[in-house]
């Protein structure tokens, strides 16, 4: 039996049931995050064992991996929902996915530009600092300025 399958079953090398711990280990997604994704509907609720334990299958594993990778690329939960809506409908085009991806790319580029402006501002105000021992500090003055 696979060591990642806690209270799970393996049939012919294929996972047929994973506990939440096994799913968490396989994907690297924290247990509480898995539960959260279920609560907000990003992950479908799995069937339960007779004892009431969640039993995840291969499709849950694939979906959680998709969500994790999307989040690693900076997609918001709203954007992940939009991507999943396309996939779940089964009638999506690569162009539709590209449209969502290009919008996300524009958002990322906007954030990068904001961070670059922030970097310049922080560099400018820190350059004004004489690192002296008196309490007169241009950084603090800048932060208090209207």
C-alpha positions, 0 to 999 in steps of 0.5 A: 500500500502507498505510504501517502494513502492513509486509510486509503485503498490502492487498486492496481496501483491506482488510488481509489480512496484517500483520506484528507491527510493522504490528499494533503501529503500528495498535493502539499496543500494544508488540511485546513486549506482543503477543507476551506476549498470544500466549504467555498465550493472550489473542491467538491465534497467527497463521499464519506466512509461509514465512519464519516471520514472523507474519501477522496478519489483520483479526480479530487487529487487532480482538481486540488493539484490544478487549484494549487498550481493555479494559486502558485501562478498567482491566480485569485480564487475568483480566477480559479473559479472561472477556469474551473467553470470552463473545465467543469462545463467541458465545452471550453476553448483554448482561446477562452482560457487564454483570455483569462490568462492574459487578463491575469498577466496584465494584473501581474504586470500592473502589480510589478509596476506598482512594486517598482514605484514603491521600490523607487519611493523607498529608496528615495526616502531612505537615501535622505536618512543620515543614520544619525543619532538624533530623532530627526528622521526624514523617513518618519517625516515623509510618512507623517506628511499629507 
